[in-house]
Amino acid sequence: MTTLAFYDTKPYDRDYMLAAAGAEQITWRFHEFRLTAETAATAAGCEAVCVFVNDKLDRDCLQQLAKSGVRHVALRCAGFNQVDLAAARELGISVTRVPAYSPHAVAEHSVALLLTLNRKIHRAHNRVREFNFSLAGLVGFDLHGKTAGIIGTGKIGRCTAQIFRGFGCEVLAYDPFPQNDWAQGHAVRYTTFDEVLEKADILSLHLPLTPETHHLLNAGTLARMKPGAYLLNTSRGKLVDTTALIGCLKTGQLGGVALDVYEEEEGIFFEDHSEHGLLEDDELSRLLTFPNVLITSHQAFLTKEALDEIARVTVTNLLHHAAGLSLLEGTVL
């Protein structure tokens, strides 16, 4: 029987994890708070921990986990930039993730954000609920015939590109490791990063966060985007320099911005702050004042299919690691 400390628990986490095949072989310790160096002592007596995107497993945290007997970190997400991998390797802690829980969930949410923002559906919904049936200020544009730029053509990027092709968009893509057979089969054209920036009416980001992609969109690269273009980011918040983004919105360089991630989302997203009446994050507050900005709180992954797959892979990895099996899905270390 594996004993697991599960952090940043939400009701849907508990429900889907406990329903996964093999979950009865795990002793679950669910915690609503995040795992950090300050909370690492709560993993004492556990062989493994399960964490999400905003837990912080730096060297200090990992050292404490190792001293407590933890030998496995199971990420229930695709990204692993929140883990000090060098420290984990030194300490003999295995790290696994869920590399592809549902690319369709994230891709569909990306396009849903664009459609909502472009056709002002959120504004129209609020008007109608107040019996205001005016169409003033609700003009959008056809996606058909527009150019969509996809930065990053992993599974999610490819799904997103195919959805845009279904709308009749021309799709340009950039990736250091192009999938040429796929591109040819779906009439997608790979080109340079600069050409995607310059020609895309809609730019959608689908990249992991690495030192090379941190603030990939900054004052310089945002300025090279096609004037009036729409920017979508359902990947990682730190791909975009928020200060520079606000500057482009103020000058009208961008026609619209739809975000499911934010670079300083830790401690804000996934929580209810409505009773406070204000946000302490000035830049997020500023973004929310723009009528052409739409933000959701990191929910692109949140479908039944994705949660089923996250639970399946996570539980399988935990049980296989406990049994000394090396066939783990999404092994990082």
C-alpha positions in Angstrom: 0.0 0.0 0.0 1.5 3.3 -1.1 1.0 6.4 1.1 0.6 9.6 -0.9 0.4 13.3 0.0 -1.8 15.0 -2.5 -1.5 18.8 -2.7 -3.6 21.7 -4.0 -6.6 19.5 -3.9 -9.9 20.6 -5.5 -13.2 18.6 -5.3 -12.8 17.3 -8.8 -9.3 16.1 -8.1 -10.5 14.0 -5.2 -13.5 12.6 -7.1 -11.6 11.5 -10.2 -8.5 10.2 -8.4 -10.5 8.0 -6.0 -12.5 6.7 -9.0 -9.5 5.6 -11.0 -8.7 2.0 -11.3 -6.2 0.9 -8.6 -6.9 3.9 -6.4 -7.9 1.6 -3.5 -4.3 0.5 -3.3 -3.2 4.0 -2.3 -3.5 5.6 1.1 -4.5 9.2 0.2 -3.7 12.3 2.2 -5.5 15.1 0.5 -4.3 18.7 1.3 -5.9 21.8 0.0 -2.8 23.9 0.4 0.2 23.9 -2.0 3.4 22.0 -1.6 6.4 24.3 -0.9 9.4 24.2 1.3 7.2 25.7 4.1 4.7 22.8 3.9 7.0 19.9 2.9 6.9 18.5 6.5 3.3 17.4 5.9 4.7 14.7 3.5 6.3 12.9 6.4 5.6 9.1 6.3 4.7 9.2 2.6 6.5 7.4 -0.2 5.2 9.9 -2.9 3.7 13.3 -3.4 1.2 14.4 -6.1 1.4 18.0 -7.2 0.0 20.5 -9.7 1.2 23.5 -11.7 1.5 26.0 -8.8 3.2 23.8 -6.3 6.9 24.8 -5.9 9.4 22.0 -5.6 12.7 23.8 -5.3 15.9 22.4 -3.9 14.9 23.2 -0.3 11.5 21.5 -0.7 12.9 18.4 -2.4 15.6 18.0 0.3 12.9 18.0 2.9 10.9 15.5 1.0 13.9 13.2 0.5 14.6 13.3 4.3 11.0 12.3 4.9 11.3 9.3 2.7 9.6 10.6 -0.4 11.0 8.9 -3.6 8.5 9.9 -6.2 7.0 13.2 -7.4 3.9 12.6 -9.5 2.9 15.7 -11.5 -0.8 15.6 -12.5 0.0 18.0 -15.4 2.2 18.2 -18.5 4.6 20.9 -17.5 7.4 20.3 -15.0 9.1 23.7 -14.8 8.0 24.0 -11.1 10.4 21.2 -10.2 14.1 21.6 -9.7 15.1 18.5 -11.8 18.8 18.7 -11.0 18.1 18.6 -7.3 15.6 15.7 -7.7 18.2 13.8 -9.7 20.8 14.3 -7.0 18.4 13.2 -4.3 17.2 10.1 -6.1 13.6 11.3 -6.5 11.7 10.1 -9.6 9.6 12.6 -11.4 6.6 11.7 -13.6 4.0 13.7 -15.4 0.9 13.4 -17.5 2.3 14.3 -20.9 -1.0 14.3 -23.0 -4.2 14.2 -20.9 -6.4 15.7 -23.7 -4.9 17.9 -26.3 -8.4 18.4 -27.6 -9.6 20.0 -24.4 -6.9 22.7 -24.5 -7.2 23.3 -28.2 -10.9 23.6 -28.1 -10.7 26.0 -25.2 -8.3 28.2 -27.1 -10.7 28.6 -30.0 -13.6 29.0 -27.7 -11.9 32.0 -26.1 -11.2 33.5 -29.5 -14.8 33.0 -30.6 -16.2 34.5 -27.4 -13.9 37.5 -27.5 -14.2 38.2 -31.3 -18.0 37.9 -31.4 -18.4 39.6 -28.0 -20.5 36.7 -26.7 -19.7 37.4 -23.1 -20.9 41.0 -23.5 -24.0 40.1 -25.4 -24.9 37.5 -22.8 -24.7 40.1 -20.0 -26.7 42.6 -22.1 -29.6 40.2 -22.8 -29.9 39.2 -19.2 -30.6 42.9 -18.5 -33.1 42.9 -21.4 -30.8 45.0 -23.6 -31.0 43.6 -27.1 -29.0 46.3 -28.8 -26.3 45.1 -31.2 -24.2 48.3 -30.9 -20.5 47.5 -30.2 -20.8 43.8 -31.0 -19.3 43.6 -34.4 -16.7 40.8 -34.9 -15.0 39.3 -37.9 -15.1 36.1 -39.9 -12.5 33.5 -39.1 -12.8 32.2 -42.6 -10.0 33.5 -44.7 -7.9 34.8 -41.8 -4.4 33.7 -41.1 -3.8 31.7 -37.9 -0.3 31.4 -36.5 0.6 28.5 -34.3 3.7 28.7 -32.2 4.5 25.2 -31.1 3.2 22.1 -32.8 3.1 19.5 -30.2 -0.2 17.6 -29.8 -2.1 20.6 -28.6 -0.7 22.9 -31.2 -1.5 20.4 -33.9 -5.1 20.0 -32.7 -5.5 23.8 -32.6 -4.2 24.2 -36.1 -6.6 21.6 -37.4 -9.5 23.4 -35.8 -8.5 26.6 -37.5 -8.2 24.8 -40.8 -11.8 23.6 -40.3 -12.9 27.3 -40.1 -11.2 27.9 -43.4 -8.2 29.7 -42.1 -4.7 29.7 -43.6 -2.4 28.2 -40.9 1.2 29.2 -40.5 3.3 27.3 -37.9 6.6 27.6 -36.2 8.4 24.9 -34.3 12.1 24.1 -34.0 11.1 20.5 -34.6 8.6 20.6 -37.4 6.1 17.7 -38.1 6.3 17.9 -41.9 4.2 14.9 -42.7 1.4 16.2 -40.5 1.7 19.7 -41.9 1.5 18.4 -45.5 -1.6 16.3 -44.7 -3.4 19.2 -43.1 -2.4 22.1 -45.5 -0.4 23.8 -42.7 2.8 25.7 -43.8 5.8 25.8 -41.5 7.7 29.1 -41.7 10.0 31.3 -39.6 9.0 32.7 -36.2 9.2 36.2 -37.6 6.9 35.5 -40.6 4.3 34.0 -38.2 4.4 37.2 -36.1 4.1 39.4 -39.1 1.3 37.7 -41.0 -0.9 36.1 -38.4 -4.3 37.7 -37.7 -4.6 35.3 -34.8 -1.5 34.0 -32.9 -1.9 31.0 -30.6 0.9 29.8 -28.2 1.4 26.1 -27.5 4.9 25.9 -26.0 6.4 24.5 -22.8 8.1 27.0 -20.5 11.9 26.8 -20.7 14.7 29.4 -20.3 14.5 29.9 -24.1 10.7 30.5 -24.2 10.5 32.7 -21.1 9.0 36.0 -22.3 9.1 34.8 -25.9 6.5 37.5 -26.5 8.1 40.7 -25.2 8.1 44.4 -26.2 10.2 43.6 -29.2 8.3 40.6 -30.5 4.9 41.9 -29.7 5.7 45.1 -31.7 6.4 42.8 -34.8 3.0 41.3 -34.7 0.5 42.3 -37.3 -1.4 45.4 -36.1 -4.8 44.5 -34.7 -3.9 40.8 -34.3 -5.4 38.6 -31.6 -3.2 36.8 -29.2 -4.2 33.5 -27.5 -2.3 31.9 -24.7 -3.5 28.6 -23.1 0.1 27.3 -22.5 2.2 29.0 -19.8 1.8 32.5 -18.4 5.5 33.3 -18.5 5.7 33.0 -22.2 4.3 36.5 -22.3 5.8 39.6 -20.7 2.7 41.1 -19.1 4.1 44.6 -18.8 4.8 44.7 -22.5 1.4 43.2 -23.3 -0.4 45.9 -21.4 1.7 48.5 -23.3 0.6 47.0 -26.7 -3.0 47.0 -25.5 -2.8 50.7 -24.6 -1.4 51.7 -28.0 -3.9 49.5 -29.9 -1.2 47.3 -31.4 -3.2 44.2 -30.5 -6.9 43.8 -31.4 -7.6 41.4 -28.6 -6.0 39.1 -26.1 -7.4 35.8 -24.7 -5.6 34.2 -21.8 -6.1 31.0 -19.8 -2.8 31.5 -18.0 -1.0 34.4 -16.4 2.7 34.7 -15.4 2.0 35.5 -11.8 -1.1 33.3 -11.4 0.2 31.4 -8.4 -1.9 32.2 -5.4 -4.6 33.8 -7.6 -5.9 31.2 -10.0 -7.9 28.3 -8.7 -9.0 30.3 -5.7 -12.1 32.4 -4.9 -11.1 36.0 -4.2 -14.6 37.5 -4.6 -15.1 38.3 -0.9 -12.0 40.6 -1.0 -13.4 42.8 -3.7 -10.0 43.6 -5.1 -6.8 41.9 -6.4 -3.4 42.8 -5.0 -1.9 42.0 -8.4 -1.9 45.4 -10.2 -1.0 44.1 -13.7 -3.8 41.4 -13.7 -6.2 44.1 -12.4 -5.1 46.3 -15.3 -5.6 43.6 -17.8 -9.1 43.0 -16.6 -10.1 46.6 -17.4 -9.6 46.3 -21.1 -12.8 45.4 -23.0 -10.8 43.5 -25.6 -9.2 41.1 -23.0 -10.8 37.9 -22.0 -9.3 35.8 -19.1 -10.2 32.4 -17.7 -8.4 30.9 -14.7 -6.4 28.0 -16.1 -9.4 25.9 -17.0 -8.5 24.8 -20.5 -7.7 21.3 -19.3 -11.0 20.9 -17.3 -13.0 18.3 -19.2 -14.3 14.9 -18.1 -12.0 13.2 -20.6 -8.9 15.1 -19.5 -9.6 14.5 -15.8 -10.2 10.8 -16.4 -6.8 10.5 -18.2 -5.0 12.6 -15.6 -6.3 10.3 -12.9 -5.5 7.1 -14.8 -1.9 8.0 -15.7 -1.2 9.4 -12.2 -2.5 6.4 -10.3 -0.8 4.0 -12.7 2.5 5.8 -12.3 2.2 5.7 -8.5 1.4 2.0 -8.4 4.2 1.1 -10.9 6.8 3.1 -9.1 5.8 1.5 -5.7 6.1 -1.9 -7.3 9.6 -1.1 -8.7 8.4 -1.1 -12.3 10.2 1.1 -14.8 7.4 1.4 -17.4 6.1 4.7 -16.2 4.2 7.1 -18.5 5.5 10.6 -18.9 8.8 9.9 -17.0 10.8 13.1 -16.5 13.5 11.6 -14.2 
